[in-house]
Amino acid sequence: MTAAEGEEGDIAERKMRFLFALRSRGVTEPRVLRAMESVDRGLFVRGLFAERAYEDMPLPIACGQTISQPSIVGLMAQALEVGPRDTVLEIGTGSGYQAAILAQLARRVYTVDRHRRLVREAEGVFANLGLRNVVAITADGSHGLPDQAPFDRILVTAAAEDPPGPLLAQLKIGGIMVLPVGQSDAVQSLIRVRRGESGYEYDELRPVRFVPLVEGVSYD
């Protein structure tokens, strides 16, 4: 066996363990599992932490942000119940990993981040992956994207004390929003919001910990 073959075998084994870990932590929806199998998390993790890309743990990225642990990415995508004809808004592009997963599930994904550097880097990975149904935008995510609203699904990857009013307003009737809520220095709750004809229904899914949702735009 050559060194290259040995390395490929090691990567294949790590990916197999990766998928097993997802299933064992509750990610069971077949479309979500296929999406996560097709998107290589290693493409979104750089520098010192690249070797840990296939571990089920959050990792630091640029601008003081993190790439969420894969099982949480999968559970959020699963809770969102994305259909192939849906248009999704993601608040908090980060590394772009979650948006790339959503791109396998939805018709179109708009992803917003306040850090221009993160948006640029994510756009580069999307281009390399040939993802033509993802639009990445530098903007204040707390305001959503009113010009593109309403959305079938909204996913927020940063914690607010309460679901932001502008995002609730941009959710279609029958739509679903998944987001963490709670104080930034305490354990937060992942909740799912369903918008009906007469209002919003809230389900608490699990405790989580995310970076806080911050207003404004950073052009670093």
Backbone torsions as a table, in degrees:
resi	resn	phi	psi	omega
1	MET	NA	132.2	178.5
2	THR	-78.7	166.2	178.5
3	ALA	-61.9	-38.7	-179.9
4	ALA	-64.3	-41.5	179.2
5	GLU	-65.2	-39.4	177.4
6	GLY	-62.3	-40.7	179.3
7	GLU	-66.4	-41.3	178.3
8	GLU	-63.0	-39.7	178.6
9	GLY	-64.7	-37.8	179.3
10	ASP	-65.9	-42.9	178.6
11	ILE	-63.8	-42.4	179.6
12	ALA	-61.7	-40.4	179.2
13	GLU	-66.3	-41.0	179.3
14	ARG	-63.8	-38.5	179.3
15	LYS	-67.1	-36.5	178.4
16	MET	-65.1	-43.2	177.1
17	ARG	-63.8	-37.0	178.2
18	PHE	-56.9	-49.8	-178.7
19	LEU	-67.9	-36.7	177.3
20	PHE	-62.5	-41.7	179.3
21	ALA	-62.6	-38.8	178.3
22	LEU	-60.5	-49.0	-179.0
23	ARG	-62.2	-41.2	-176.9
24	SER	-68.2	-19.4	180.0
25	ARG	-102.0	11.1	170.6
26	GLY	105.5	1.3	176.7
27	VAL	-85.4	102.4	-172.5
28	THR	-124.5	-10.5	-177.9
29	GLU	-68.0	123.2	-173.0
30	PRO	-57.8	-40.8	-179.0
31	ARG	-65.4	-38.2	179.2
32	VAL	-67.7	-43.2	178.7
33	LEU	-62.2	-42.0	178.3
34	ARG	-63.4	-40.5	179.2
35	ALA	-62.6	-41.9	-177.7
36	MET	-73.3	-27.8	175.3
37	GLU	-71.5	-32.6	-175.0
38	SER	-83.8	-17.7	-178.4
39	VAL	-105.7	116.5	-176.7
40	ASP	-78.8	110.7	-179.9
41	ARG	-62.1	-25.8	179.9
42	GLY	-59.6	-23.7	179.4
43	LEU	-72.9	-15.8	-173.7
44	PHE	-107.1	-1.4	-178.5
45	VAL	-117.0	123.8	-174.1
46	ARG	-118.6	165.7	171.0
47	GLY	71.0	-142.2	-172.5
48	LEU	-61.4	-25.1	-173.9
49	PHE	-97.4	4.1	-176.6
50	ALA	-57.9	-36.4	-178.0
51	GLU	-69.1	-14.0	-178.0
52	ARG	-103.1	14.0	-174.8
53	ALA	-60.6	-28.8	-175.6
54	TYR	-99.2	12.8	174.4
55	GLU	-92.5	148.9	-178.0
56	ASP	-85.3	75.0	-178.8
57	MET	-153.4	150.0	173.5
58	PRO	-70.9	150.7	-178.6
59	LEU	-135.7	147.9	178.9
60	PRO	-69.0	144.2	170.1
61	ILE	-129.6	-173.7	-177.0
62	ALA	-64.5	165.5	174.3
63	CYS	63.7	24.7	178.0
64	GLY	70.5	19.2	-178.4
65	GLN	-103.9	-178.9	179.5
66	THR	-135.1	156.7	166.4
67	ILE	-97.2	125.0	-173.9
68	SER	-65.1	156.9	177.3
69	GLN	-66.6	143.3	-173.2
70	PRO	-56.3	-37.5	-179.0
71	SER	-63.8	-35.1	177.3
72	ILE	-69.8	-40.7	175.1
73	VAL	-56.1	-47.4	-179.4
74	GLY	-65.7	-42.5	-179.7
75	LEU	-65.6	-36.8	177.9
76	MET	-68.0	-42.9	178.0
77	ALA	-63.6	-38.8	179.3
78	GLN	-65.5	-44.2	-179.9
79	ALA	-65.6	-25.6	-177.8
80	LEU	-74.3	-21.4	177.2
81	GLU	53.3	53.5	-175.6
82	VAL	-74.5	132.0	174.9
83	GLY	-101.1	160.0	-175.7
84	PRO	-65.1	-15.0	179.2
85	ARG	-103.1	4.1	-174.7
86	ASP	-79.7	149.7	168.3
87	THR	-106.7	127.3	-172.5
88	VAL	-116.2	138.7	170.2
89	LEU	-108.5	125.3	173.9
90	GLU	-111.6	129.8	176.0
91	ILE	-104.5	115.6	-178.1
92	GLY	104.1	75.2	-177.7
93	THR	-61.7	-44.3	-177.2
94	GLY	57.2	-126.8	179.7
95	SER	-73.7	-20.8	-175.3
96	GLY	98.0	-3.6	-174.6
97	TYR	-63.9	-47.6	-179.7
98	GLN	-62.3	-40.9	179.7
99	ALA	-63.3	-37.6	178.7
100	ALA	-65.4	-36.3	174.9
101	ILE	-65.0	-47.6	-179.3
102	LEU	-61.4	-32.4	-179.7
103	ALA	-64.2	-24.9	176.6
104	GLN	-76.9	-18.1	-172.1
105	LEU	-105.4	-27.3	-169.8
106	ALA	-113.1	168.0	174.3
107	ARG	-73.6	-42.8	-179.9
108	ARG	-148.9	144.3	178.8
109	VAL	-126.5	125.1	169.3
110	TYR	-103.7	124.9	179.9
111	THR	-123.6	133.9	-171.8
112	VAL	-123.2	137.3	173.4
113	ASP	-142.4	149.1	-179.8
114	ARG	-81.0	-12.0	-179.0
115	HIS	-99.8	113.0	-178.0
116	ARG	-61.0	-37.6	-179.7
117	ARG	-60.6	-43.2	179.9
118	LEU	-64.5	-39.4	178.7
119	VAL	-63.1	-44.9	179.6
120	ARG	-60.9	-46.3	-178.0
121	GLU	-65.8	-40.1	178.5
122	ALA	-65.0	-40.2	178.3
123	GLU	-59.0	-37.3	178.4
124	GLY	-63.3	-41.7	178.8
125	VAL	-69.2	-41.0	178.3
126	PHE	-58.9	-42.5	179.5
127	ALA	-63.5	-43.0	179.4
128	ASN	-63.8	-31.7	179.5
129	LEU	-85.1	-6.3	-178.8
130	GLY	71.1	28.9	-179.6
131	LEU	-85.2	100.8	-176.9
132	ARG	-94.4	-2.7	-179.2
133	ASN	-105.3	19.2	176.9
134	VAL	-116.4	129.7	175.5
135	VAL	-117.2	117.2	-179.1
136	ALA	-103.4	132.9	-172.4
137	ILE	-134.7	136.2	171.9
138	THR	-86.8	116.3	-177.5
139	ALA	-167.4	170.3	175.3
140	ASP	-78.9	104.3	-174.5
141	GLY	-65.4	-21.5	-178.7
142	SER	-64.2	-18.7	178.5
143	HIS	-95.3	-5.6	-177.7
144	GLY	68.1	-153.1	176.9
145	LEU	-131.8	80.5	-174.6
146	PRO	-59.4	-30.2	-178.5
147	ASP	-69.2	-22.5	-179.6
148	GLN	-102.9	-7.2	-176.5
149	ALA	-70.9	159.5	4.1
150	PRO	-87.2	164.2	-177.7
151	PHE	-115.2	146.6	175.5
152	ASP	-70.7	-36.7	-177.4
153	ARG	-140.6	143.7	175.2
154	ILE	-131.9	131.2	178.0
155	LEU	-122.9	128.2	-179.8
156	VAL	-115.4	125.7	-175.9
157	THR	-109.9	28.3	173.2
158	ALA	-144.6	150.2	-170.2
159	ALA	-91.1	132.3	172.0
160	ALA	-114.8	159.9	178.2
161	GLU	-66.3	-33.5	177.1
162	ASP	-143.3	157.9	175.4
163	PRO	-57.3	123.5	-177.6
164	PRO	-60.0	132.0	-179.3
165	GLY	-54.8	-45.2	179.8
166	PRO	-59.8	-34.2	179.6
167	LEU	-72.9	-40.8	175.9
168	LEU	-58.7	-40.7	-178.2
169	ALA	-68.2	-24.8	-177.9
170	GLN	-90.6	3.5	178.4
171	LEU	-89.7	131.0	179.1
172	LYS	-64.5	155.7	168.1
173	ILE	-60.4	128.3	-175.5
174	GLY	89.3	-2.5	-178.0
175	GLY	-84.2	169.3	-178.3
176	ILE	-129.6	137.3	172.1
177	MET	-123.8	136.3	176.2
178	VAL	-121.0	131.5	-177.8
179	LEU	-161.2	154.8	171.3
180	PRO	-85.9	140.1	175.8
181	VAL	-129.7	148.9	178.8
182	GLY	137.0	171.2	179.7
183	GLN	-66.0	145.4	-175.9
184	SER	-67.6	-23.6	-177.5
185	ASP	-101.0	15.8	179.7
186	ALA	-135.2	169.8	176.0
187	VAL	-66.2	133.0	-178.4
188	GLN	-103.9	170.7	176.6
189	SER	-115.2	134.5	172.4
190	LEU	-84.0	124.2	-178.8
191	ILE	-122.8	156.5	174.7
192	ARG	-119.1	129.4	-179.4
193	VAL	-112.4	126.3	174.2
194	ARG	-111.3	129.8	178.4
195	ARG	-96.3	120.6	176.7
196	GLY	-109.0	-179.6	179.9
197	GLU	-60.9	-31.4	-174.3
198	SER	-106.9	5.7	179.1
199	GLY	147.7	-156.3	-174.2
200	TYR	-117.0	140.3	174.1
201	GLU	-112.7	138.7	-174.8
202	TYR	-119.6	132.4	173.9
203	ASP	-122.5	132.7	175.3
204	GLU	-91.1	126.4	-171.8
205	LEU	-99.9	-48.6	-176.7
206	ARG	-173.0	159.1	173.3
207	PRO	-74.1	143.5	-179.9
208	VAL	-145.5	175.9	173.0
209	ARG	-143.1	117.9	-179.5
210	PHE	-127.5	160.7	172.2
211	VAL	-65.5	154.7	-177.8
212	PRO	-72.7	151.2	172.8
213	LEU	-77.5	119.0	-174.9
214	VAL	-113.7	136.0	178.0
215	GLU	-79.9	161.8	177.7
216	GLY	92.6	178.9	-177.2
217	VAL	-127.4	138.7	177.7
218	SER	-114.3	121.9	-177.2
219	TYR	-100.8	30.8	178.1
220	ASP	-72.3	NA	NA
